[in-house]
């Protein structure tokens, strides 16, 4: 798991070619305009899972 900001993606892209593919997709896609679902980027090896749900108040 990587916890960071997309502006720092270049630090991690060399760790695995799938990361470079995923970071490129995230940097160039407006996820707020995509309906919930699974979207394959590079077959089943790299994919985006968009979810939407209502949270409960405390």
mmCIF file as gemmi writes it, N, C-alpha and C atoms, coordinates in Angstrom:
data_model
loop_
_atom_site.group_PDB
_atom_site.id
_atom_site.type_symbol
_atom_site.label_atom_id
_atom_site.label_alt_id
_atom_site.label_comp_id
_atom_site.label_asym_id
_atom_site.label_entity_id
_atom_site.label_seq_id
_atom_site.pdbx_PDB_ins_code
_atom_site.Cartn_x
_atom_site.Cartn_y
_atom_site.Cartn_z
_atom_site.occupancy
_atom_site.B_iso_or_equiv
_atom_site.pdbx_formal_charge
_atom_site.auth_seq_id
_atom_site.auth_asym_id
_atom_site.pdbx_PDB_model_num
ATOM 1 N N . UNK Axp A 1 ? 0.846 -1.157 0 1 0 ? 1 A 1
ATOM 2 C CA . UNK Axp A 1 ? 0 0 0 1 0 ? 1 A 1
ATOM 3 C C . UNK Axp A 1 ? 0.903 1.234 0 1 0 ? 1 A 1
ATOM 4 N N . UNK Axp A 2 ? 0.516 2.201 -0.804 1 0 ? 2 A 1
ATOM 5 C CA . UNK Axp A 2 ? 1.239 3.468 -0.859 1 0 ? 2 A 1
ATOM 6 C C . UNK Axp A 2 ? 0.285 4.554 -0.387 1 0 ? 2 A 1
ATOM 7 N N . UNK Axp A 3 ? 0.71 5.304 0.608 1 0 ? 3 A 1
ATOM 8 C CA . UNK Axp A 3 ? -0.088 6.43 1.082 1 0 ? 3 A 1
ATOM 9 C C . UNK Axp A 3 ? 0.729 7.684 0.801 1 0 ? 3 A 1
ATOM 10 N N . UNK Axp A 4 ? 0.298 8.423 -0.198 1 0 ? 4 A 1
ATOM 11 C CA . UNK Axp A 4 ? 1.024 9.613 -0.639 1 0 ? 4 A 1
ATOM 12 C C . UNK Axp A 4 ? 0.109 10.402 -1.559 1 0 ? 4 A 1
ATOM 13 N N . UNK Axp A 5 ? 0.641 11.375 -2.237 1 0 ? 5 A 1
ATOM 14 C CA . UNK Axp A 5 ? -0.12 12.164 -3.19 1 0 ? 5 A 1
ATOM 15 C C . UNK Axp A 5 ? 0.317 11.807 -4.603 1 0 ? 5 A 1
ATOM 16 N N . UNK Axp A 6 ? -0.612 11.942 -5.57 1 0 ? 6 A 1
ATOM 17 C CA . UNK Axp A 6 ? -0.296 11.582 -6.961 1 0 ? 6 A 1
ATOM 18 C C . UNK Axp A 6 ? 0.862 12.4 -7.527 1 0 ? 6 A 1
ATOM 19 N N . UNK Axp A 7 ? 1.075 13.593 -7.01 1 0 ? 7 A 1
ATOM 20 C CA . UNK Axp A 7 ? 2.195 14.403 -7.507 1 0 ? 7 A 1
ATOM 21 C C . UNK Axp A 7 ? 3.543 13.725 -7.236 1 0 ? 7 A 1
ATOM 22 N N . UNK Axp A 8 ? 3.57 12.762 -6.32 1 0 ? 8 A 1
ATOM 23 C CA . UNK Axp A 8 ? 4.799 12.039 -5.997 1 0 ? 8 A 1
ATOM 24 C C . UNK Axp A 8 ? 4.854 10.658 -6.655 1 0 ? 8 A 1
ATOM 25 N N . UNK Axp A 9 ? 4.004 10.399 -7.609 1 0 ? 9 A 1
ATOM 26 C CA . UNK Axp A 9 ? 3.925 9.082 -8.245 1 0 ? 9 A 1
ATOM 27 C C . UNK Axp A 9 ? 5.25 8.653 -8.862 1 0 ? 9 A 1
ATOM 28 N N . UNK Axp A 10 ? 6.037 9.595 -9.334 1 0 ? 10 A 1
ATOM 29 C CA . UNK Axp A 10 ? 7.308 9.242 -9.985 1 0 ? 10 A 1
ATOM 30 C C . UNK Axp A 10 ? 8.266 8.524 -9.025 1 0 ? 10 A 1
ATOM 31 N N . UNK Axp A 11 ? 8.11 8.737 -7.739 1 0 ? 11 A 1
ATOM 32 C CA . UNK Axp A 11 ? 8.961 8.044 -6.763 1 0 ? 11 A 1
ATOM 33 C C . UNK Axp A 11 ? 8.674 6.541 -6.721 1 0 ? 11 A 1
ATOM 34 N N . UNK Axp A 12 ? 7.468 6.141 -7.113 1 0 ? 12 A 1
ATOM 35 C CA . UNK Axp A 12 ? 7.031 4.758 -6.96 1 0 ? 12 A 1
ATOM 36 C C . UNK Axp A 12 ? 6.858 4.006 -8.279 1 0 ? 12 A 1
ATOM 37 N N . UNK Axp A 13 ? 6.773 4.721 -9.376 1 0 ? 13 A 1
ATOM 38 C CA . UNK Axp A 13 ? 6.478 4.102 -10.674 1 0 ? 13 A 1
ATOM 39 C C . UNK Axp A 13 ? 7.481 3.032 -11.078 1 0 ? 13 A 1
ATOM 40 N N . UNK Axp A 14 ? 8.726 3.167 -10.671 1 0 ? 14 A 1
ATOM 41 C CA . UNK Axp A 14 ? 9.749 2.2 -11.035 1 0 ? 14 A 1
ATOM 42 C C . UNK Axp A 14 ? 9.694 0.905 -10.241 1 0 ? 14 A 1
ATOM 43 N N . UNK Axp A 15 ? 8.866 0.854 -9.23 1 0 ? 15 A 1
ATOM 44 C CA . UNK Axp A 15 ? 8.784 -0.348 -8.398 1 0 ? 15 A 1
ATOM 45 C C . UNK Axp A 15 ? 8.127 -1.517 -9.129 1 0 ? 15 A 1
ATOM 46 N N . UNK Axp A 16 ? 7.195 -1.203 -10.029 1 0 ? 16 A 1
ATOM 47 C CA . UNK Axp A 16 ? 6.48 -2.236 -10.785 1 0 ? 16 A 1
ATOM 48 C C . UNK Axp A 16 ? 5.82 -1.56 -11.978 1 0 ? 16 A 1
ATOM 49 N N . UNK Axp A 17 ? 5.837 -2.219 -13.137 1 0 ? 17 A 1
ATOM 50 C CA . UNK Axp A 17 ? 5.273 -1.559 -14.324 1 0 ? 17 A 1
ATOM 51 C C . UNK Axp A 17 ? 3.776 -1.311 -14.18 1 0 ? 17 A 1
ATOM 52 N N . UNK Axp A 18 ? 3.101 -2.13 -13.388 1 0 ? 18 A 1
ATOM 53 C CA . UNK Axp A 18 ? 1.671 -1.925 -13.15 1 0 ? 18 A 1
ATOM 54 C C . UNK Axp A 18 ? 1.39 -0.634 -12.4 1 0 ? 18 A 1
ATOM 55 N N . UNK Axp A 19 ? 2.311 -0.24 -11.519 1 0 ? 19 A 1
ATOM 56 C CA . UNK Axp A 19 ? 2.134 1.015 -10.798 1 0 ? 19 A 1
ATOM 57 C C . UNK Axp A 19 ? 2.196 2.201 -11.75 1 0 ? 19 A 1
ATOM 58 N N . UNK Axp A 20 ? 3.129 2.17 -12.682 1 0 ? 20 A 1
ATOM 59 C CA . UNK Axp A 20 ? 3.236 3.258 -13.654 1 0 ? 20 A 1
ATOM 60 C C . UNK Axp A 20 ? 1.951 3.364 -14.465 1 0 ? 20 A 1
ATOM 61 N N . UNK Axp A 21 ? 1.391 2.242 -14.864 1 0 ? 21 A 1
ATOM 62 C CA . UNK Axp A 21 ? 0.143 2.22 -15.623 1 0 ? 21 A 1
ATOM 63 C C . UNK Axp A 21 ? -0.999 2.782 -14.793 1 0 ? 21 A 1
ATOM 64 N N . UNK Axp A 22 ? -1.098 2.349 -13.547 1 0 ? 22 A 1
ATOM 65 C CA . UNK Axp A 22 ? -2.174 2.813 -12.664 1 0 ? 22 A 1
ATOM 66 C C . UNK Axp A 22 ? -2.049 4.312 -12.373 1 0 ? 22 A 1
ATOM 67 N N . UNK Axp A 23 ? -0.842 4.773 -12.082 1 0 ? 23 A 1
ATOM 68 C CA . UNK Axp A 23 ? -0.648 6.195 -11.81 1 0 ? 23 A 1
ATOM 69 C C . UNK Axp A 23 ? -1.003 7.042 -13.021 1 0 ? 23 A 1
ATOM 70 N N . UNK Axp A 24 ? -0.614 6.593 -14.198 1 0 ? 24 A 1
ATOM 71 C CA . UNK Axp A 24 ? -0.947 7.328 -15.421 1 0 ? 24 A 1
ATOM 72 C C . UNK Axp A 24 ? -2.468 7.444 -15.565 1 0 ? 24 A 1
ATOM 73 N N . UNK Axp A 25 ? -3.186 6.353 -15.341 1 0 ? 25 A 1
ATOM 74 C CA . UNK Axp A 25 ? -4.645 6.36 -15.429 1 0 ? 25 A 1
ATOM 75 C C . UNK Axp A 25 ? -5.237 7.337 -14.412 1 0 ? 25 A 1
ATOM 76 N N . UNK Axp A 26 ? -4.784 7.272 -13.17 1 0 ? 26 A 1
ATOM 77 C CA . UNK Axp A 26 ? -5.328 8.135 -12.124 1 0 ? 26 A 1
ATOM 78 C C . UNK Axp A 26 ? -5.054 9.612 -12.391 1 0 ? 26 A 1
ATOM 79 N N . UNK Axp A 27 ? -3.9 9.919 -12.963 1 0 ? 27 A 1
ATOM 80 C CA . UNK Axp A 27 ? -3.546 11.31 -13.239 1 0 ? 27 A 1
ATOM 81 C C . UNK Axp A 27 ? -4.3 11.877 -14.438 1 0 ? 27 A 1
ATOM 82 N N . UNK Axp A 28 ? -4.818 11.004 -15.301 1 0 ? 28 A 1
ATOM 83 C CA . UNK Axp A 28 ? -5.445 11.472 -16.536 1 0 ? 28 A 1
ATOM 84 C C . UNK Axp A 28 ? -6.928 11.166 -16.635 1 0 ? 28 A 1
ATOM 85 N N . UNK Axp A 29 ? -7.548 10.754 -15.547 1 0 ? 29 A 1
ATOM 86 C CA . UNK Axp A 29 ? -8.957 10.385 -15.561 1 0 ? 29 A 1
ATOM 87 C C . UNK Axp A 29 ? -9.69 11.117 -14.452 1 0 ? 29 A 1
ATOM 88 N N . UNK Axp A 30 ? -10.835 11.694 -14.771 1 0 ? 30 A 1
ATOM 89 C CA . UNK Axp A 30 ? -11.679 12.338 -13.762 1 0 ? 30 A 1
ATOM 90 C C . UNK Axp A 30 ? -12.597 11.271 -13.179 1 0 ? 30 A 1
ATOM 91 N N . UNK Axp A 31 ? -12.207 10.701 -12.059 1 0 ? 31 A 1
ATOM 92 C CA . UNK Axp A 31 ? -12.961 9.602 -11.465 1 0 ? 31 A 1
ATOM 93 C C . UNK Axp A 31 ? -14.34 10.034 -10.977 1 0 ? 31 A 1
ATOM 94 N N . UNK Axp A 32 ? -14.543 11.329 -10.77 1 0 ? 32 A 1
ATOM 95 C CA . UNK Axp A 32 ? -15.854 11.801 -10.326 1 0 ? 32 A 1
ATOM 96 C C . UNK Axp A 32 ? -16.912 11.68 -11.424 1 0 ? 32 A 1
ATOM 97 N N . UNK Axp A 33 ? -16.488 11.46 -12.656 1 0 ? 33 A 1
ATOM 98 C CA . UNK Axp A 33 ? -17.425 11.343 -13.782 1 0 ? 33 A 1
ATOM 99 C C . UNK Axp A 33 ? -17.669 9.895 -14.198 1 0 ? 33 A 1
ATOM 100 N N . UNK Axp A 34 ? -17.125 8.949 -13.441 1 0 ? 34 A 1
ATOM 101 C CA . UNK Axp A 34 ? -17.268 7.536 -13.779 1 0 ? 34 A 1
ATOM 102 C C . UNK Axp A 34 ? -18.291 6.901 -12.848 1 0 ? 34 A 1
ATOM 103 N N . UNK Axp A 35 ? -19.204 6.126 -13.415 1 0 ? 35 A 1
ATOM 104 C CA . UNK Axp A 35 ? -20.188 5.437 -12.587 1 0 ? 35 A 1
ATOM 105 C C . UNK Axp A 35 ? -19.495 4.288 -11.844 1 0 ? 35 A 1
ATOM 106 N N . UNK Axp A 36 ? -20.007 3.933 -10.668 1 0 ? 36 A 1
ATOM 107 C CA . UNK Axp A 36 ? -19.394 2.849 -9.908 1 0 ? 36 A 1
ATOM 108 C C . UNK Axp A 36 ? -19.281 1.562 -10.718 1 0 ? 36 A 1
ATOM 109 N N . UNK Axp A 37 ? -18.188 0.863 -10.532 1 0 ? 37 A 1
ATOM 110 C CA . UNK Axp A 37 ? -17.951 -0.396 -11.225 1 0 ? 37 A 1
ATOM 111 C C . UNK Axp A 37 ? -16.467 -0.695 -11.311 1 0 ? 37 A 1
ATOM 112 N N . UNK Axp A 38 ? -16.169 -1.797 -11.939 1 0 ? 38 A 1
ATOM 113 C CA . UNK Axp A 38 ? -14.774 -2.227 -12.127 1 0 ? 38 A 1
ATOM 114 C C . UNK Axp A 38 ? -14.374 -1.913 -13.564 1 0 ? 38 A 1
ATOM 115 N N . UNK Axp A 39 ? -13.235 -1.25 -13.719 1 0 ? 39 A 1
ATOM 116 C CA . UNK Axp A 39 ? -12.738 -0.855 -15.032 1 0 ? 39 A 1
ATOM 117 C C . UNK Axp A 39 ? -11.331 -1.409 -15.215 1 0 ? 39 A 1
ATOM 118 N N . UNK Axp A 40 ? -11.183 -2.302 -16.163 1 0 ? 40 A 1
ATOM 119 C CA . UNK Axp A 40 ? -9.874 -2.885 -16.425 1 0 ? 40 A 1
ATOM 120 C C . UNK Axp A 40 ? -9.033 -1.916 -17.241 1 0 ? 40 A 1
ATOM 121 N N . UNK Axp A 41 ? -7.823 -1.69 -16.79 1 0 ? 41 A 1
ATOM 122 C CA . UNK Axp A 41 ? -6.89 -0.801 -17.476 1 0 ? 41 A 1
ATOM 123 C C . UNK Axp A 41 ? -5.914 -1.643 -18.295 1 0 ? 41 A 1
ATOM 124 N N . UNK Axp A 42 ? -5.422 -2.688 -17.667 1 0 ? 42 A 1
ATOM 125 C CA . UNK Axp A 42 ? -4.487 -3.612 -18.322 1 0 ? 42 A 1
ATOM 126 C C . UNK Axp A 42 ? -4.937 -5.03 -17.962 1 0 ? 42 A 1
ATOM 127 N N . UNK Axp A 43 ? -6.048 -5.424 -18.561 1 0 ? 43 A 1
ATOM 128 C CA . UNK Axp A 43 ? -6.628 -6.723 -18.237 1 0 ? 43 A 1
ATOM 129 C C . UNK Axp A 43 ? -6.996 -6.792 -16.764 1 0 ? 43 A 1
ATOM 130 N N . UNK Axp A 44 ? -6.951 -7.973 -16.2 1 0 ? 44 A 1
ATOM 131 C CA . UNK Axp A 44 ? -7.291 -8.11 -14.782 1 0 ? 44 A 1
ATOM 132 C C . UNK Axp A 44 ? -6.085 -7.831 -13.882 1 0 ? 44 A 1
ATOM 133 N N . UNK Axp A 45 ? -4.937 -7.503 -14.48 1 0 ? 45 A 1
ATOM 134 C CA . UNK Axp A 45 ? -3.742 -7.2 -13.687 1 0 ? 45 A 1
ATOM 135 C C . UNK Axp A 45 ? -3.774 -5.805 -13.084 1 0 ? 45 A 1
ATOM 136 N N . UNK Axp A 46 ? -4.317 -4.849 -13.824 1 0 ? 46 A 1
ATOM 137 C CA . UNK Axp A 46 ? -4.416 -3.466 -13.345 1 0 ? 46 A 1
ATOM 138 C C . UNK Axp A 46 ? -5.836 -2.998 -13.622 1 0 ? 46 A 1
ATOM 139 N N . UNK Axp A 47 ? -6.537 -2.628 -12.566 1 0 ? 47 A 1
ATOM 140 C CA . UNK Axp A 47 ? -7.915 -2.184 -12.734 1 0 ? 47 A 1
ATOM 141 C C . UNK Axp A 47 ? -8.267 -1.139 -11.687 1 0 ? 47 A 1
ATOM 142 N N . UNK Axp A 48 ? -9.353 -0.42 -11.945 1 0 ? 48 A 1
ATOM 143 C CA . UNK Axp A 48 ? -9.866 0.578 -11.017 1 0 ? 48 A 1
ATOM 144 C C . UNK Axp A 48 ? -11.215 0.081 -10.526 1 0 ? 48 A 1
ATOM 145 N N . UNK Axp A 49 ? -11.425 0.172 -9.241 1 0 ? 49 A 1
ATOM 146 C CA . UNK Axp A 49 ? -12.693 -0.203 -8.643 1 0 ? 49 A 1
ATOM 147 C C . UNK Axp A 49 ? -13.305 1.07 -8.074 1 0 ? 49 A 1
ATOM 148 N N . UNK Axp A 50 ? -14.337 1.58 -8.754 1 0 ? 50 A 1
ATOM 149 C CA . UNK Axp A 50 ? -15.002 2.814 -8.334 1 0 ? 50 A 1
ATOM 150 C C . UNK Axp A 50 ? -16.209 2.43 -7.496 1 0 ? 50 A 1
ATOM 151 N N . UNK Axp A 51 ? -16.274 2.981 -6.287 1 0 ? 51 A 1
ATOM 152 C CA . UNK Axp A 51 ? -17.376 2.681 -5.379 1 0 ? 51 A 1
ATOM 153 C C . UNK Axp A 51 ? -18.031 3.972 -4.916 1 0 ? 51 A 1
ATOM 154 N N . UNK Axp A 52 ? -19.303 3.862 -4.57 1 0 ? 52 A 1
ATOM 155 C CA . UNK Axp A 52 ? -20.042 5.012 -4.054 1 0 ? 52 A 1
ATOM 156 C C . UNK Axp A 52 ? -20.975 4.493 -2.968 1 0 ? 52 A 1
ATOM 157 N N . UNK Axp A 53 ? -21.035 5.209 -1.856 1 0 ? 53 A 1
ATOM 158 C CA . UNK Axp A 53 ? -21.893 4.781 -0.767 1 0 ? 53 A 1
ATOM 159 C C . UNK Axp A 53 ? -22.227 5.971 0.123 1 0 ? 53 A 1
ATOM 160 N N . UNK Axp A 54 ? -23.275 5.835 0.89 1 0 ? 54 A 1
ATOM 161 C CA . UNK Axp A 54 ? -23.688 6.856 1.84 1 0 ? 54 A 1
ATOM 162 C C . UNK Axp A 54 ? -23.078 6.51 3.197 1 0 ? 54 A 1
ATOM 163 N N . UNK Axp A 55 ? -22.487 7.492 3.825 1 0 ? 55 A 1
ATOM 164 C CA . UNK Axp A 55 ? -21.927 7.272 5.151 1 0 ? 55 A 1
ATOM 165 C C . UNK Axp A 55 ? -22.958 7.645 6.214 1 0 ? 55 A 1
ATOM 166 N N . UNK Axp A 56 ? -22.762 7.118 7.393 1 0 ? 56 A 1
ATOM 167 C CA . UNK Axp A 56 ? -23.653 7.42 8.513 1 0 ? 56 A 1
ATOM 168 C C . UNK Axp A 56 ? -23.036 8.546 9.352 1 0 ? 56 A 1
ATOM 169 N N . UNK Axp A 57 ? -23.898 9.329 9.972 1 0 ? 57 A 1
ATOM 170 C CA . UNK Axp A 57 ? -23.373 10.351 10.875 1 0 ? 57 A 1
ATOM 171 C C . UNK Axp A 57 ? -22.902 9.695 12.168 1 0 ? 57 A 1
ATOM 172 N N . UNK Axp A 58 ? -22.039 10.372 12.839 1 0 ? 58 A 1
ATOM 173 C CA . UNK Axp A 58 ? -21.493 9.831 14.081 1 0 ? 58 A 1
ATOM 174 C C . UNK Axp A 58 ? -22.576 9.63 15.082 1 0 ? 58 A 1
